[in-house]
Amino acid sequence: MGKLLQRLSDAAKSGVYRTSCTDEILEATRGSRLQVARIDLAGVTGKEALMGCMARALEFPQWFGGNWDALEDCLSDLSWSPAGGHVLLIEGAGGLTDDERGIFVEILALVAAGWADRQQPFFAVFVSGAPLFAQLPELYKSRQ
């Protein structure tokens, strides 16, 4: 678990990944300065529902506009969170269209790059979902 926490604490490795190791991530980050947000998108269809889910899970401010630009703005800020880094565990994204998933991943990648530039870890990790997210690198391979 030490290597996984080390990886998640390394801002230079910030990005968008996939995994099937949710429990290992939760265990590795327990007691760390990393804020882990579990975002359950099961049954979520459409951009509006996605925005609502993200806003609730990350406690976005009231001014959140509910569109792609506002999502990028809020994820790039997160000033209301005192965390030393962020790990988003995103589950059940299969209800989004290919276009919505593509835009969502693109925004998450831009945000992760911005956080890396500020030397703060930011990881968006899609749980399972392969083949939907087969193009994403795997975050961690469990020894099991």
N, C-alpha and C positions, 0 to 999 in steps of 0.2 A: 504494500500500500504506500510505502514511502516514495517510491518512484512515481506513482500516479499523482500524489499530492505535489511532488516536485514539478512534474510536468504542468499541472493545472496552476501552479504558482508562477510559472515562467511566462511573463508577458510577451516575450519574443515568439512563443508558440501559440499565441492567441489565434483563434480562427473558428471555423465551422467544421464539425466532425460528425461522425456517426459512432454508435456503440451499442452493445447489447449488455453492458456491464453497469447498469444503474446502481445496484447495491454496492459495488466496489467504489464507485464515485462518491456515493453518500457516506460510506464508511471512511474513505480516505480524507474527505473534507470536514468531517465532524471535528469541531473544536478549532478549526482553522479560521483565518480572517476572510476566507472566501464565502460569499453569499451564494447559496445554491437555490435556484428557483425551479420548481417542477411545474412545467406548463403542459397541461393535459388538453390536447386538441381533438381527442376522440369525439366524433360526432360534429365537429366544427366544419362547416362548409361556408365558403365565401370569405371575402376580405373583412367585412363588417364584424362577423363573429370572431375571426382571428384577432382583430384589433381589440375587441372587448376582452378576450381571453388574456392577451398580453398585458393589457392595462390592469386587469385584476391581479394577475400573478405577480406583476412587478410593482404594483401600487403606484402607477403613473399619476402625476399631478392632474388636477381637474382640467387644466388647460389642454390636455392631450386631444388632438384634433381627429383621431380615428382614421388617418390615412397613411399612406406609405412614408411620406416625408415626415410626418409627425412621429411615426414609429422610429424612424432613423434618428430624429432629434432627441427623443426621450431615451432611447438606448445609448446614445452617444453622451448623454448627460449623467443620469443616475446620481446626481448630487444629493438627493434625499437619502441615499443609502451610504452608511459609514463603512461599508465593506472594503476590504483590501483587494478585491477582485470579484468577478462574477462568473458563475457557471449556470447556464440555462439548460436544463434537461427537458427537451421537447419531445413529447410522446404523442402518438396518434395523429400525425399530420397527413394521413392518407386521404382525408376528405377534401383537401385543397386541390384545386385544379393544377395542372402542370405549370401554367403561367404564374399562378399565385405562389406555388412552391418555389419557382425560379426567382421571382422577385424577392420573396422572403429570405431565401438563402443569400441572394446578392446583397441585400441590406445588412444581414447579419455579418457577412464577410467585410463589408465596408466599415461597419461599427467596430468589429474586432481589430481591424487594421488601425483604426483611430485610437483605440485603447492601447494597442501595442506601442504606438508612437509616444503615448503618454506614460509608458512603462507600467501599465496596470493590466493584469490578466483579464481576459474576457473570452469565454468559451461558450459557443452555442453548440450543443450536442444533441443530435437527433437520435432517439432511442429506437433501436431496431429499424423497421421501415425499409430495410433492403428488400427489394431492388429499387425502391423509390429514391433512395439516397446513396446508391452504389457508387456514384461519382465522388462522394465525399471521402476523405481519408478516415481511416479508423483511428479513434482517439487512443485506444488501449486494448491490448489483447489479454484477456484473462488467462491465468495459468491453468484453469480448470479443464 
